[in-house]
Amino acid sequence: MRPDRHAPAPLLAGLALALAASAAAEAPEPRRPLDKERFVGRWHEILRTPNAAQRDCHAASQVWRRDEGGRYRVVQTCRRGGPDGSARNIDTAVRVLNPGENTKFEANFFGGLVRQRYWVVDRADDYSWMIATTTDGRFPAVLARHPDLPAAEVERLRRRVAELGLPAAGLTPSRP
């Protein structure tokens, strides 16, 4: 997929543009390693921390894949105007910062002009959901394999974000 260079990137790029790295705080350490093969595929943004770069971004998703060299590439999609609005995509290079654990990443946006580090701090045993955040812990997000989780599951995951010591009160749904 060819990146849409005129649209703000969804989840990861939005996080990258919304913050400056903070040395004062840090996200909790990831709970368990990621299996690279089970991690690839589509992830739907369920809850996110609002930021200026994701205004009018609905039904955001990411497709993680591995290239021929085993590196990650992520195509991020954001829909403008509503969940059925026009799709804006960006193709992002992602580098694993802790091989073996595969839970800490650096994403490069706009040809490497913007870099943001983030961690996958928790996940389901069956890889049905994950909690990711920027390394300062200020911008957590909940992603899942299915775009529509039951309300009780969304609330359970919101509580899990808080249990991890991340700010959960400001999380908003990606789909209205």
N, CA, C and O atoms as a DFTB+ gen file, in Angstrom:
704 C
 N C O
     1  1       0.815      -1.179       0.000
     2  2       0.000       0.000       0.000
     3  2       0.865       1.251       0.000
     4  3       1.889       1.317       0.680
     5  1       0.455       2.196      -0.740
     6  2       1.196       3.442      -0.803
     7  2       0.719       4.380       0.299
     8  3      -0.486       4.549       0.483
     9  1       1.652       4.998       1.040
    10  2       1.202       5.894       2.110
    11  2       0.513       7.121       1.567
    12  3       0.855       7.620       0.495
    13  1      -0.453       7.601       2.306
    14  2      -1.105       8.860       1.991
    15  2      -0.315       9.948       2.703
    16  3      -0.445      10.110       3.916
    17  1       0.483      10.677       1.984
    18  2       1.415      11.623       2.585
    19  2       0.742      12.903       3.078
    20  3       1.381      13.711       3.753
    21  1      -0.529      13.100       2.755
    22  2      -1.199      14.328       3.158
    23  2      -2.035      14.164       4.420
    24  3      -2.496      15.155       4.985
    25  1      -2.235      12.941       4.865
    26  2      -3.084      12.715       6.043
    27  2      -2.226      12.492       7.266
    28  3      -1.174      11.858       7.175
    29  1      -2.655      13.002       8.414
    30  2      -1.959      12.653       9.652
    31  2      -2.090      11.155       9.858
    32  3      -3.150      10.586       9.597
    33  1      -1.051      10.521      10.314
    34  2      -1.070       9.076      10.526
    35  2      -1.905       8.751      11.743
    36  3      -1.914       9.511      12.712
    37  1      -2.610       7.628      11.707
    38  2      -3.392       7.252      12.877
    39  2      -2.517       6.814      14.036
    40  3      -1.361       7.228      14.122
    41  1      -3.016       6.022      14.890
    42  2      -2.484       5.681      16.206
    43  2      -1.022       6.018      16.468
    44  3      -0.750       6.934      17.245
    45  1      -0.085       5.332      15.867
    46  2       1.318       5.534      16.236
    47  2       1.845       6.900      15.834
    48  3       2.523       7.560      16.622
    49  1       1.545       7.328      14.629
    50  2       2.019       8.643      14.208
    51  2       1.351       9.730      15.019
    52  3       1.981      10.730      15.363
    53  1       0.085       9.544      15.327
    54  2      -0.608      10.517      16.164
    55  2       0.069      10.649      17.506
    56  3       0.233      11.751      18.029
    57  1       0.456       9.525      18.054
    58  2       1.166       9.571      19.321
    59  2       2.515      10.259      19.160
    60  3       2.924      11.043      20.016
    61  1       3.190       9.969      18.084
    62  2       4.512      10.557      17.870
    63  2       4.444      12.066      17.724
    64  3       5.283      12.784      18.267
    65  1       3.452      12.546      16.995
    66  2       3.336      13.981      16.784
    67  2       2.775      14.709      17.993
    68  3       2.998      15.909      18.151
    69  1       2.056      14.003      18.840
    70  2       1.392      14.647      19.972
    71  2       2.307      14.864      21.155
    72  3       1.998      15.692      22.012
    73  1       3.393      14.172      21.236
    74  2       4.242      14.279      22.417
    75  2       5.695      14.562      22.111
    76  3       6.202      14.315      21.017
    77  1       6.325      15.082      23.115
    78  2       7.782      15.123      23.157
    79  2       8.170      14.068      24.179
    80  3       7.452      13.863      25.158
    81  1       9.276      13.407      23.969
    82  2       9.685      12.366      24.912
    83  2       9.866      12.957      26.294
    84  3      10.428      14.039      26.464
    85  1       9.388      12.235      27.252
    86  2       9.454      12.701      28.632
    87  2      10.411      11.831      29.420
    88  3      10.218      10.618      29.497
    89  1      11.417      12.411      29.994
    90  2      12.368      11.660      30.812
    91  2      11.862      11.497      32.232
    92  3      12.407      10.695      32.990
    93  1      10.829      12.243      32.611
    94  2      10.343      12.224      33.989
    95  2       9.515      10.987      34.300
    96  3       9.505      10.544      35.448
    97  1       8.829      10.419      33.336
    98  2       7.965       9.274      33.578
    99  2       8.309       8.170      32.599
   100  3       8.950       8.396      31.574
   101  1       7.868       6.974      32.940
   102  2       8.128       5.843      32.071
   103  2       6.976       4.863      32.154
   104  3       6.374       4.692      33.214
   105  1       6.673       4.227      31.049
   106  2       5.621       3.221      31.018
   107  2       6.047       2.024      31.855
   108  3       7.240       1.813      32.071
   109  1       5.086       1.240      32.326
   110  2       5.460       0.016      33.033
   111  2       6.174      -0.936      32.078
   112  3       5.970      -0.886      30.865
   113  1       6.995      -1.784      32.631
   114  2       7.676      -2.781      31.806
   115  2       6.649      -3.730      31.196
   116  3       5.671      -4.082      31.856
   117  1       6.853      -4.149      29.955
   118  2       5.952      -5.120      29.340
   119  2       5.840      -6.389      30.183
   120  3       6.821      -6.843      30.772
   121  1       4.637      -6.952      30.233
   122  2       4.341      -8.106      31.073
   123  2       4.881      -9.419      30.531
   124  3       5.321     -10.274      31.299
   125  1       4.851      -9.586      29.210
   126  2       5.294     -10.844      28.613
   127  2       5.736     -10.627      27.180
   128  3       5.286      -9.687      26.524
   129  1       6.607     -11.482      26.692
   130  2       7.129     -11.299      25.329
   131  2       6.053     -11.517      24.271
   132  3       4.985     -12.068      24.537
   133  1       6.379     -11.061      23.055
   134  2       5.497     -11.258      21.913
   135  2       6.112     -12.264      20.958
   136  3       7.311     -12.213      20.680
   137  1       5.307     -13.162      20.464
   138  2       5.699     -14.081      19.404
   139  2       5.508     -13.328      18.092
   140  3       4.392     -12.930      17.760
   141  1       6.581     -13.135      17.357
   142  2       6.529     -12.319      16.130
   143  2       5.493     -12.814      15.139
   144  3       4.825     -12.011      14.488
   145  1       5.350     -14.127      15.015
   146  2       4.400     -14.678      14.044
   147  2       2.955     -14.479      14.491
   148  3       2.086     -14.242      13.652
   149  1       2.682     -14.569      15.771
   150  2       1.319     -14.389      16.268
   151  2       0.940     -12.906      16.333
   152  3      -0.242     -12.565      16.311
   153  1       1.930     -12.041      16.410
   154  2       1.672     -10.613      16.535
   155  2       1.285      -9.973      15.209
   156  3       0.547      -8.988      15.199
   157  1       1.766     -10.507      14.093
   158  2       1.457      -9.908      12.789
   159  2      -0.038     -10.033      12.504
   160  3      -0.730     -10.877      13.073
   161  1      -0.506      -9.187      11.627
   162  2      -1.918      -9.185      11.254
   163  2      -2.576      -7.867      11.612
   164  3      -1.908      -6.890      11.952
   165  1      -3.898      -7.857      11.530
   166  2      -4.664      -6.632      11.757
   167  2      -5.007      -6.456      13.231
   168  3      -5.411      -7.392      13.920
   169  1      -4.826      -5.201      13.691
   170  2      -5.205      -4.771      15.032
   171  2      -6.125      -3.568      14.892
   172  3      -5.795      -2.617      14.184
   173  1      -7.272      -3.599      15.558
   174  2      -8.233      -2.499      15.534
   175  2      -8.088      -1.693      16.812
   176  3      -8.018      -2.253      17.906
   177  1      -8.045      -0.389      16.671
   178  2      -7.968       0.480      17.834
   179  2      -9.350       0.518      18.492
   180  3     -10.342       0.879      17.859
   181  1      -9.396       0.141      19.767
   182  2     -10.642       0.113      20.519
   183  2     -10.760       1.368      21.382
   184  3     -11.770       2.069      21.325
   185  1      -9.735       1.649      22.176
   186  2      -9.665       2.834      23.029
   187  2      -8.345       3.538      22.780
   188  3      -7.325       2.890      22.542
   189  1      -8.361       4.857      22.834
   190  2      -7.127       5.614      22.667
   191  2      -7.163       6.843      23.563
   192  3      -8.219       7.273      24.027
   193  1      -5.997       7.384      23.787
   194  2      -5.876       8.652      24.482
   195  2      -5.933       9.738      23.415
   196  3      -5.099       9.746      22.510
   197  1      -6.891      10.653      23.496
   198  2      -7.015      11.682      22.462
   199  2      -5.750      12.540      22.343
   200  3      -5.076      12.834      23.331
   201  1      -5.461      12.922      21.125
   202  2      -4.352      13.837      20.858
   203  2      -4.677      14.623      19.599
   204  3      -5.502      14.202      18.788
   205  1      -4.035      15.747      19.443
   206  2      -4.342      16.674      18.349
   207  2      -4.173      16.046      16.974
   208  3      -4.922      16.379      16.056
   209  1      -3.221      15.158      16.809
   210  2      -2.956      14.591      15.489
   211  2      -4.016      13.585      15.056
   212  3      -4.056      13.200      13.887
   213  1      -4.873      13.153      15.974
   214  2      -5.899      12.179      15.606
   215  2      -7.303      12.771      15.579
   216  3      -8.288      12.038      15.666
   217  1      -7.399      14.069      15.461
   218  2      -8.729      14.669      15.318
   219  2      -9.392      14.111      14.064
   220  3      -8.746      13.945      13.029
   221  1     -10.655      13.831      14.166
   222  2     -11.428      13.289      13.048
   223  2     -10.845      11.977      12.524
   224  3     -10.898      11.705      11.324
   225  1     -10.301      11.180      13.407
   226  2      -9.784       9.856      13.059
   227  2     -10.708       8.831      13.713
   228  3     -10.838       8.791      14.936
   229  1     -11.339       8.017      12.899
   230  2     -12.299       7.033      13.392
   231  2     -11.922       5.653      12.892
   232  3     -11.313       5.499      11.833
   233  1     -12.296       4.652      13.677
   234  2     -12.114       3.253      13.284
   235  2     -10.674       2.973      12.835
   236  3     -10.449       2.300      11.829
   237  1      -9.719       3.490      13.579
   238  2      -8.307       3.305      13.225
   239  2      -7.913       1.834      13.350
   240  3      -8.414       1.113      14.213
   241  1      -7.020       1.410      12.487
   242  2      -6.490       0.049      12.553
   243  2      -5.055       0.046      12.043
   244  3      -4.587       0.995      11.413
   245  1      -4.381      -1.051      12.338
   246  2      -3.005      -1.249      11.901
   247  2      -2.879      -2.666      11.350
   248  3      -3.477      -3.601      11.883
   249  1      -2.108      -2.819      10.293
   250  2      -1.776      -4.152       9.809
   251  2      -0.265      -4.296       9.923
   252  3       0.494      -3.614       9.234
   253  1       0.155      -5.196      10.805
   254  2       1.571      -5.487      11.012
   255  2       1.964      -6.641      10.102
   256  3       1.256      -7.644      10.006
   257  1       3.101      -6.484       9.437
   258  2       3.640      -7.567       8.605
   259  2       5.150      -7.559       8.745
   260  3       5.736      -6.599       9.245
   261  1       5.764      -8.626       8.303
   262  2       7.222      -8.701       8.322
   263  2       7.690      -8.695       6.883
   264  3       7.111      -9.369       6.031
   265  1       8.754      -7.923       6.607
   266  2       9.280      -7.885       5.247
   267  2      10.270      -9.029       5.051
   268  3      10.469      -9.853       5.944
   269  1      10.880      -9.068       3.884
   270  2      11.795     -10.160       3.551
   271  2      12.966     -10.260       4.526
   272  3      13.496     -11.350       4.743
   273  1      13.372      -9.145       5.109
   274  2      14.476      -9.130       6.061
   275  2      14.040      -9.418       7.486
   276  3      14.861      -9.388       8.403
   277  1      12.750      -9.697       7.684
   278  2      12.247      -9.989       9.012
   279  2      11.899      -8.752       9.829
   280  3      11.529      -8.863      10.998
   281  1      12.015      -7.573       9.219
   282  2      11.663      -6.333       9.914
   283  2      10.156      -6.100       9.818
   284  3       9.490      -6.594       8.908
   285  1       9.641      -5.344      10.770
   286  2       8.213      -5.013      10.754
   287  2       7.925      -3.822       9.859
   288  3       8.699      -2.866       9.789
   289  1       6.801      -3.904       9.183
   290  2       6.194      -2.784       8.471
   291  2       4.765      -2.703       8.995
   292  3       4.130      -3.730       9.235
   293  1       4.264      -1.504       9.170
   294  2       2.905      -1.326       9.666
   295  2       2.178      -0.362       8.742
   296  3       2.630       0.761       8.521
   297  1       1.053      -0.807       8.207
   298  2       0.174       0.069       7.448
   299  2      -0.946       0.466       8.395
   300  3      -1.700      -0.374       8.886
   301  1      -1.034       1.754       8.637
   302  2      -2.041       2.286       9.548
   303  2      -3.144       2.952       8.737
   304  3      -2.882       3.652       7.759
   305  1      -4.379       2.721       9.160
   306  2      -5.538       3.284       8.469
   307  2      -6.360       4.090       9.451
   308  3      -6.592       3.671      10.586
   309  1      -6.792       5.237       9.003
   310  2      -7.655       6.117       9.776
   311  2      -8.788       6.536       8.846
   312  3      -8.552       6.851       7.680
   313  1     -10.002       6.540       9.354
   314  2     -11.151       6.958       8.546
   315  2     -11.591       8.360       8.960
   316  3     -11.780       8.633      10.145
   317  1     -11.749       9.232       7.995
   318  2     -12.119      10.631       8.229
   319  2     -13.627      10.809       8.111
   320  3     -14.260      10.255       7.213
   321  1     -14.196      11.593       9.035
   322  2     -15.615      11.902       8.981
   323  2     -16.501      10.899       9.687
   324  3     -17.674      11.187       9.924
   325  1     -15.990       9.742      10.030
   326  2     -16.767       8.704      10.713
   327  2     -16.212       7.340      10.380
   328  3     -15.324       7.225       9.536
   329  1     -16.721       6.291      11.033
   330  2     -16.188       4.935      10.823
   331  2     -16.280       4.435       9.388
   332  3     -15.525       3.545       8.996
   333  1     -17.198       4.996       8.598
   334  2     -17.330       4.588       7.201
   335  2     -16.740       5.617       6.239
   336  3     -16.929       5.515       5.027
   337  1     -16.028       6.607       6.775
   338  2     -15.461       7.675       5.957
   339  2     -14.288       7.213       5.103
   340  3     -13.911       6.041       5.114
   341  1     -13.727       8.150       4.373
   342  2     -12.610       7.827       3.485
   343  2     -11.391       7.392       4.300
   344  3     -11.081       7.956       5.349
   345  1     -10.720       6.377       3.782
   346  2      -9.554       5.812       4.466
   347  2      -8.296       6.588       4.097
   348  3      -8.067       6.920       2.934
   349  1      -7.494       6.868       5.110
   350  2      -6.176       7.469       4.928
   351  2      -5.163       6.473       5.479
   352  3      -5.319       5.986       6.599
   353  1      -4.138       6.170       4.712
   354  2      -3.152       5.156       5.097
   355  2      -1.754       5.748       5.171
   356  3      -1.422       6.711       4.480
   357  1      -0.960       5.148       6.019
   358  2       0.460       5.452       6.053
   359  2       1.208       4.158       6.332
   360  3       0.811       3.366       7.188
   361  1       2.290       3.956       5.600
   362  2       3.132       2.775       5.746
   363  2       4.335       3.183       6.590
   364  3       5.066       4.105       6.228
   365  1       4.539       2.504       7.708
   366  2       5.530       2.888       8.690
   367  2       6.555       1.775       8.901
   368  3       6.186       0.604       8.990
   369  1       7.813       2.126       8.978
   370  2       8.860       1.164       9.344
   371  2       8.939       1.105      10.865
   372  3       8.904       2.139      11.532
   373  1       9.046      -0.097      11.410
   374  2       9.102      -0.289      12.854
   375  2      10.289      -1.182      13.182
   376  3      10.484      -2.235      12.574
   377  1      11.079      -0.740      14.157
   378  2      12.264      -1.485      14.582
   379  2      12.038      -2.018      15.994
   380  3      11.573      -1.294      16.873
   381  1      12.373      -3.295      16.204
   382  2      12.285      -3.895      17.532
   383  2      13.493      -3.431      18.335
   384  3      14.629      -3.535      17.872
   385  1      13.251      -2.926      19.527
   386  2      14.329      -2.431      20.387
   387  2      14.821      -3.479      21.378
   388  3      15.912      -3.344      21.932
   389  1      14.031      -4.512      21.603
   390  2      14.439      -5.562      22.538
   391  2      14.211      -6.948      21.922
   392  3      13.279      -7.650      22.313
   393  1      15.058      -7.346      20.957
   394  2      14.906      -8.661      20.333
   395  2      14.843      -9.759      21.405
   396  3      15.506      -9.689      22.439
   397  1      14.035     -10.754      21.120
   398  2      13.828     -11.830      22.073
   399  2      12.542     -11.606      22.843
   400  3      11.748     -12.531      23.015
   401  1      12.334     -10.396      23.302
   402  2      11.085     -10.047      23.982
   403  2      10.077      -9.484      22.974
   404  3       8.885      -9.784      23.045
   405  1      10.566      -8.670      22.040
   406  2       9.753      -8.105      20.958
   407  2       8.588      -7.260      21.456
   408  3       7.499      -7.321      20.886
   409  1       8.797      -6.477      22.504
   410  2       7.718      -5.681      23.093
   411  2       7.968      -4.177      23.041
   412  3       7.068      -3.389      23.331
   413  1       9.171      -3.777      22.678
   414  2       9.511      -2.350      22.617
   415  2       9.893      -2.017      21.182
   416  3      10.732      -2.680      20.572
   417  1       9.248      -0.962      20.652
   418  2       9.412      -0.646      19.240
   419  2       9.727       0.829      19.036
   420  3       9.397       1.681      19.860
   421  1      10.378       1.099      17.906
   422  2      10.555       2.473      17.451
   423  2       9.947       2.563      16.064
   424  3      10.355       1.850      15.147
   425  1       8.974       3.441      15.920
   426  2       8.319       3.663      14.638
   427  2       8.900       4.909      13.998
   428  3       9.138       5.913      14.669
   429  1       9.129       4.836      12.690
   430  2       9.667       5.957      11.928
   431  2       8.607       6.439      10.954
   432  3       8.106       5.669      10.135
   433  1       8.271       7.711      11.049
   434  2       7.243       8.304      10.214
   435  2       7.843       9.355       9.302
   436  3       8.864       9.969       9.615
   437  1       7.189       9.548       8.169
   438  2       7.559      10.605       7.227
   439  2       9.036      10.512       6.848
   440  3       9.777      11.491       6.920
   441  1       9.443       9.306       6.441
   442  2      10.814       9.090       5.996
   443  2      11.845       9.211       7.102
   444  3      13.002       9.531       6.831
   445  1      11.454       8.962       8.332
   446  2      12.381       9.039       9.461
   447  2      12.462      10.409      10.112
   448  3      13.230      10.599      11.055
   449  1      11.672      11.376       9.618
   450  2      11.692      12.708      10.220
   451  2      11.118      12.699      11.630
   452  3      11.530      13.490      12.479
   453  1      10.170      11.808      11.879
   454  2       9.562      11.680      13.197
   455  2       9.755      10.240      13.657
   456  3       9.464       9.292      12.929
   457  1      10.250      10.102      14.875
   458  2      10.431       8.776      15.465
   459  2       9.732       8.763      16.807
   460  3       9.796       9.733      17.564
   461  1       9.070       7.667      17.096
   462  2       8.407       7.521      18.388
   463  2       8.614       6.096      18.893
   464  3       8.470       5.126      18.149
   465  1       8.948       5.998      20.143
   466  2       9.089       4.694      20.783
   467  2       7.827       4.385      21.573
   468  3       7.242       5.262      22.209
   469  1       7.427       3.150      21.520
   470  2       6.275       2.724      22.285
   471  2       6.455       1.263      22.695
   472  3       7.249       0.528      22.107
   473  1       5.706       0.866      23.710
   474  2       5.807      -0.484      24.260
   475  2       4.446      -1.162      24.238
   476  3       3.414      -0.519      24.427
   477  1       4.458      -2.458      24.006
   478  2       3.274      -3.289      24.210
   479  2       3.413      -3.818      25.625
   480  3       4.207      -4.724      25.882
   481  1       2.634      -3.249      26.551
   482  2       2.826      -3.559      27.972
   483  2       2.026      -4.762      28.449
   484  3       2.349      -5.337      29.488
   485  1       0.990      -5.156      27.715
   486  2       0.243      -6.352      28.079
   487  2      -0.501      -6.842      26.855
   488  3      -0.708      -6.102      25.893
   489  1      -0.901      -8.109      26.907
   490  2      -1.648      -8.719      25.809
   491  2      -2.398      -9.924      26.332
   492  3      -2.096     -10.445      27.406
   493  1      -3.379     -10.361      25.560
   494  2      -4.116     -11.581      25.888
   495  2      -3.253     -12.793      25.545
   496  3      -2.402     -12.729      24.658
   497  1      -3.475     -13.873      26.242
   498  2      -2.758     -15.118      25.937
   499  2      -2.970     -15.545      24.489
   500  3      -2.057     -16.062      23.845
   501  1      -4.185     -15.323      23.984
   502  2      -4.517     -15.727      22.620
   503  2      -4.299     -14.612      21.590
   504  3      -4.710     -14.743      20.437
   505  1      -3.655     -13.523      22.005
   506  2      -3.367     -12.380      21.128
   507  2      -4.641     -11.733      20.591
   508  3      -4.636     -11.192      19.485
   509  1      -5.721     -11.779      21.350
   510  2      -6.967     -11.152      20.917
   511  2      -7.000      -9.664      21.243
   512  3      -7.789      -8.933      20.645
   513  1      -6.168      -9.188      22.174
   514  2      -6.064      -7.771      22.502
   515  2      -4.657      -7.449      22.976
   516  3      -3.898      -8.334      23.369
   517  1      -4.325      -6.164      22.932
   518  2      -3.060      -5.693      23.487
   519  2      -3.252      -4.287      24.035
   520  3      -4.156      -3.556      23.629
   521  1      -2.377      -3.930      24.967
   522  2      -2.322      -2.574      25.500
   523  2      -0.944      -2.029      25.145
   524  3       0.080      -2.597      25.524
   525  1      -0.936      -0.928      24.415
   526  2       0.309      -0.294      23.995
   527  2       0.322       1.136      24.516
   528  3      -0.732       1.717      24.776
   529  1       1.505       1.696      24.668
   530  2       1.625       3.079      25.125
   531  2       2.953       3.658      24.650
   532  3       3.872       2.932      24.272
   533  1       3.025       4.962      24.679
   534  2       4.302       5.612      24.453
   535  2       5.191       5.307      25.655
   536  3       4.692       4.939      26.718
   537  1       6.474       5.454      25.498
   538  2       7.396       5.063      26.569
   539  2       7.264       5.898      27.826
   540  3       7.725       5.480      28.889
   541  1       6.648       7.066      27.734
   542  2       6.417       7.855      28.941
   543  2       5.117       7.462      29.638
   544  3       4.811       7.986      30.709
   545  1       4.353       6.552      29.048
   546  2       3.138       6.059      29.656
   547  2       1.951       6.990      29.572
   548  3       0.896       6.684      30.128
   549  1       2.086       8.109      28.902
   550  2       1.020       9.113      28.886
   551  2      -0.073       8.854      27.849
   552  3      -1.162       9.418      27.958
   553  1       0.189       8.022      26.856
   554  2      -0.757       7.842      25.764
   555  2      -1.058       6.357      25.520
   556  3      -0.679       5.811      24.484
   557  1      -1.735       5.706      26.468
   558  2      -2.072       4.298      26.251
   559  2      -3.182       4.132      25.217
   560  3      -3.963       5.049      24.961
   561  1      -3.227       2.947      24.638
   562  2      -4.280       2.573      23.696
   563  2      -4.548       1.082      23.861
   564  3      -3.656       0.311      24.217
   565  1      -5.786       0.693      23.598
   566  2      -6.188      -0.710      23.608
   567  2      -6.523      -1.077      22.176
   568  3      -7.315      -0.400      21.521
   569  1      -5.918      -2.153      21.694
   570  2      -6.168      -2.650      20.345
   571  2      -6.617      -4.095      20.441
   572  3      -6.255      -4.807      21.377
   573  1      -7.417      -4.531      19.454
   574  2      -7.932      -5.897      19.459
   575  2      -7.990      -6.430      18.037
   576  3      -7.960      -5.669      17.071
   577  1      -8.074      -7.736      17.928
   578  2      -8.176      -8.376      16.613
   579  2      -9.535      -8.136      15.968
   580  3      -9.648      -8.116      14.742
   581  1     -10.566      -7.955      16.787
   582  2     -11.921      -7.722      16.280
   583  2     -12.307      -6.274      16.581
   584  3     -12.034      -5.796      17.683
   585  1     -12.930      -5.562      15.645
   586  2     -13.223      -4.142      15.870
   587  2     -14.332      -3.867      16.877
   588  3     -14.407      -2.766      17.424
   589  1     -15.188      -4.842      17.127
   590  2     -16.333      -4.627      18.008
   591  2     -16.275      -5.574      19.192
   592  3     -16.697      -6.726      19.098
   593  1     -15.753      -5.088      20.299
   594  2     -15.730      -5.888      21.525
   595  2     -16.986      -5.587      22.329
   596  3     -17.513      -4.477      22.263
   597  1     -17.473      -6.569      23.090
   598  2     -18.606      -6.298      23.974
   599  2     -18.233      -5.201      24.981
   600  3     -17.081      -5.090      25.399
   601  1     -19.231      -4.397      25.359
   602  2     -18.999      -3.280      26.280
   603  2     -18.332      -3.734      27.571
   604  3     -17.467      -3.033      28.096
   605  1     -18.720      -4.890      28.088
   606  2     -18.120      -5.394      29.333
   607  2     -16.627      -5.673      29.150
   608  3     -15.841      -5.439      30.067
   609  1     -16.233      -6.167      27.989
   610  2     -14.818      -6.434      27.719
   611  2     -14.041      -5.129      27.580
   612  3     -12.913      -5.027      28.062
   613  1     -14.630      -4.140      26.931
   614  2     -13.974      -2.833      26.796
   615  2     -13.739      -2.239      28.183
   616  3     -12.659      -1.715      28.455
   617  1     -14.725      -2.314      29.049
   618  2     -14.563      -1.780      30.409
   619  2     -13.541      -2.569      31.206
   620  3     -12.792      -1.990      31.993
   621  1     -13.496      -3.879      31.016
   622  2     -12.472      -4.691      31.690
   623  2     -11.079      -4.271      31.248
   624  3     -10.167      -4.177      32.069
   625  1     -10.912      -4.018      29.953
   626  2      -9.608      -3.595      29.439
   627  2      -9.260      -2.181      29.906
   628  3      -8.090      -1.882      30.149
   629  1     -10.248      -1.322      30.032
   630  2     -10.004       0.011      30.583
   631  2      -9.481      -0.118      32.023
   632  3      -8.545       0.582      32.408
   633  1     -10.081      -1.005      32.806
   634  2      -9.605      -1.235      34.177
   635  2      -8.200      -1.821      34.170
   636  3      -7.386      -1.498      35.036
   637  1      -7.913      -2.680      33.199
   638  2      -6.567      -3.268      33.105
   639  2      -5.535      -2.173      32.839
   640  3      -4.448      -2.193      33.416
   641  1      -5.862      -1.234      31.982
   642  2      -4.965      -0.099      31.726
   643  2      -4.656       0.612      33.046
   644  3      -3.496       0.918      33.324
   645  1      -5.673       0.875      33.852
   646  2      -5.482       1.550      35.140
   647  2      -4.651       0.690      36.094
   648  3      -3.788       1.210      36.801
   649  1      -4.902      -0.622      36.119
   650  2      -4.126      -1.530      36.978
   651  2      -2.638      -1.489      36.644
   652  3      -1.791      -1.674      37.518
   653  1      -2.331      -1.247      35.386
   654  2      -0.939      -1.163      34.945
   655  2      -0.293       0.173      35.325
   656  3       0.898       0.382      35.092
   657  1      -1.082       1.069      35.907
   658  2      -0.562       2.373      36.316
   659  2      -0.597       3.410      35.215
   660  3       0.047       4.453      35.324
   661  1      -1.341       3.136      34.152
   662  2      -1.464       4.067      33.027
   663  2      -2.747       4.883      33.174
   664  3      -3.701       4.426      33.805
   665  1      -2.780       6.079      32.601
   666  2      -3.985       6.909      32.706
   667  2      -5.132       6.336      31.876
   668  3      -5.073       6.329      30.646
   669  1      -6.166       5.859      32.550
   670  2      -7.282       5.229      31.863
   671  2      -8.503       6.138      31.754
   672  3      -9.352       5.924      30.889
   673  1      -8.603       7.139      32.609
   674  2      -9.799       7.993      32.658
   675  2     -10.047       8.714      31.333
   676  3     -11.202       8.931      30.964
   677  1      -9.002       9.086      30.618
   678  2      -9.165       9.845      29.381
   679  2      -9.309       8.997      28.128
   680  3      -9.434       9.545      27.033
   681  1      -9.294       7.678      28.256
   682  2      -9.432       6.830      27.074
   683  2     -10.779       7.024      26.423
   684  3     -11.808       7.056      27.097
   685  1     -10.769       7.152      25.105
   686  2     -12.015       7.320      24.358
   687  2     -12.097       6.237      23.277
   688  3     -11.071       5.743      22.808
   689  1     -13.326       5.870      22.883
   690  2     -13.484       4.856      21.827
   691  2     -13.016       5.382      20.476
   692  3     -13.167       6.565      20.170
   693  1     -12.449       4.494      19.679
   694  2     -12.051       4.853      18.309
   695  2     -13.263       4.901      17.403
   696  3     -13.267       5.610      16.397
   697  1     -14.282       4.155      17.752
   698  2     -15.544       4.156      17.000
   699  2     -16.595       4.825      17.853
   700  3     -16.776       4.449      19.012
   701  1     -17.300       5.817      17.305
   702  2     -18.331       6.510      18.107
   703  2     -19.480       5.588      18.473
   704  3     -20.423       6.012      19.141
